[in-house]
């Protein structure tokens, strides 16, 4: 049990609005929600409440007494407050009234009772028996694949996971470059049903993320369901028998064909490195590698290192390697927007960890605050104003305000290097490309005397270095590509042959589309997680999307079990109408702006990555599949 001094230290680290909400549970007294204690948050801060120090001290003293009483045996008075009280608590923690339309969504996300709509609903004995007759193949054992395994197991549906790597973890297994870490707060970037109160940092490094996902796989007994070092070479829909025939290839080259009722792909988008289309790629005589395939056997100490690209990965590894190398040349096409997050590399205080673990419901309210403030709370700032006639560097008044705040923060960091200023403040709108989290280390690295930022276009790569448009050859001993991934080439490398012998990539013709990002006409019983138009830019955690998708997919499998149908396939009209709405909506955001190129857009200029609505809209759309959206086939036959 914590002593008096320990409790004081813990409370110093508390997010006070979340603490106050927890006190309502502890004491049963909603009077904790004092109007004068309502937080007034500062944009882009770490959650400063605007409360005077004396007021904060009073709150901590009162909370200390309530927590001490609880630790000495006082009962928890209000584990599940009524809905009106929960609504007041949500408004209080958010610092402003939350629209009533969000109430059911946020109450479900809070999961105060320990249950949510994301839990599989397979209670009836007949339904359970039917579910046990299904067999599902999941491709990938990363974040989404493990999640699918947990939920399928809970639903009693038989499943197998195929993973090409030797372990679980997906992107957190294969990306091991220096400085690799999550750019979404860890207390939100974790499964809603599996919180981790021991995250060492607010944005923890790759080894900690891998440790978390390995722990989930162990806790839920998933490894016995996984074939490691096995590749899916093709999927073929057998119309006569309504099953998928799956061609597998093991590490030793051995091939096997298995059959499954349904397939779920959970292979991610950011897993296939993209090499730039530059003359001479492959001719460099020294070590050359992509950041996603980091060569840990290459010692960079004292070397001349060239880095091509300044995206999210380079933003993380450049500051790590800059102090070690003799000369670092960074080739930049467009600068990234860095949003001020001073605590990006900071440890979670021990007191905060203690509160998360020992004060009932504090963890839920802290996660709720992160969820609300970094999801829909940010979204209006990247929305395009209709008829906007302001500068082309923004898409609306709120976007311009965000731009000015971020630009001011960047400019302040290079006040001593005015030569860098024109090259580190982007000219495109905030949200047009993926933003990164800025705590000063990126620009600190660029200001080092052994670092040169080159903005001239690259014309070719030679055996000894990189040549730019001004004719200068920049010599290098090591070449590192920080050039991102082939994100728009969904399911590349996987051959999927659907109804009528049509291959998925032929059907897409380079422009991947799916209903709710999950299912495509002509491919029955085939579901995608993190599919087309399910990515996010500034609002929330991708884990939220995966949890919603898995809920929906399990719901589709439930439809099969309930109806006795053999196949479920989205109707063409439903699919097409949805994609028309998505394309039109994407034009109204910074990332859909004309003249802004990014990996959010495919080769046709269409935004194939991003979800253009609020998180609440995806939550509602994926609560359960509407049977009217699908053709359910009881006996194998062609679908009209």
HELIX and SHEET records of a PDB file:
HELIX    1   1 UNK A    4  UNK A   12  1                                   9    
HELIX    2   2 UNK A   16  UNK A   27  1                                  12    
HELIX    3   3 UNK A   30  UNK A   32  5                                   3    
HELIX    4   4 UNK A   35  UNK A   37  5                                   3    
HELIX    5   5 UNK A   53  UNK A   71  1                                  19    
HELIX    6   6 UNK A   83  UNK A   94  1                                  12    
HELIX    7   7 UNK A  100  UNK A  102  5                                   3    
HELIX    8   8 UNK A  103  UNK A  110  1                                   8    
HELIX    9   9 UNK A  125  UNK A  131  1                                   7    
HELIX   10  10 UNK A  143  UNK A  155  1                                  13    
HELIX   11  11 UNK A  171  UNK A  174  1                                   4    
HELIX   12  12 UNK A  206  UNK A  219  1                                  14    
HELIX   13  13 UNK A  223  UNK A  225  5                                   3    
HELIX   14  14 UNK A  291  UNK A  293  5                                   3    
HELIX   15  15 UNK A  312  UNK A  322  1                                  11    
HELIX   16  16 UNK A  350  UNK A  358  1                                   9    
HELIX   17  17 UNK A  362  UNK A  373  1                                  12    
HELIX   18  18 UNK A  376  UNK A  379  1                                   4    
HELIX   19  19 UNK A  380  UNK A  382  5                                   3    
HELIX   20  20 UNK A  397  UNK A  413  1                                  17    
HELIX   21  21 UNK A  418  UNK A  424  1                                   7    
HELIX   22  22 UNK A  441  UNK A  446  1                                   6    
HELIX   23  23 UNK A  499  UNK A  501  5                                   3    
HELIX   24  24 UNK A  504  UNK A  508  1                                   5    
HELIX   25  25 UNK A  542  UNK A  563  1                                  22    
HELIX   26  26 UNK A  572  UNK A  586  1                                  15    
HELIX   27  27 UNK A  590  UNK A  592  5                                   3    
HELIX   28  28 UNK A  615  UNK A  621  1                                   7    
HELIX   29  29 UNK A  627  UNK A  629  5                                   3    
SHEET    1   A 5 UNK A 226  UNK A 227  0                                        
SHEET    2   A 5 UNK A 158  UNK A 162  1                                        
SHEET    3   A 5 UNK A 135  UNK A 139  1                                        
SHEET    4   A 5 UNK A 262  UNK A 265  1                                        
SHEET    5   A 5 UNK A 526  UNK A 528  1                                        
SHEET    1   B 4 UNK A 255  UNK A 260  0                                        
SHEET    2   B 4 UNK A 243  UNK A 250 -1                                        
SHEET    3   B 4 UNK A 230  UNK A 238 -1                                        
SHEET    4   B 4 UNK A 495  UNK A 497  1                                        
SHEET    1   C 5 UNK A 287  UNK A 290  0                                        
SHEET    2   C 5 UNK A 478  UNK A 481  1                                        
SHEET    3   C 5 UNK A 304  UNK A 308  1                                        
SHEET    4   C 5 UNK A 327  UNK A 331  1                                        
SHEET    5   C 5 UNK A 451  UNK A 454  1                                        
SHEET    1   D 2 UNK A 338  UNK A 340  0                                        
SHEET    2   D 2 UNK A 436  UNK A 438  1                                        
SHEET    1   E 3 UNK A 458  UNK A 462  0                                        
SHEET    2   E 3 UNK A 465  UNK A 468 -1                                        
SHEET    3   E 3 UNK A 473  UNK A 475 -1                                        
SHEET    1   F 2 UNK A 567  UNK A 570  0                                        
SHEET    2   F 2 UNK A 630  UNK A 633 -1                                        
END                                                                             
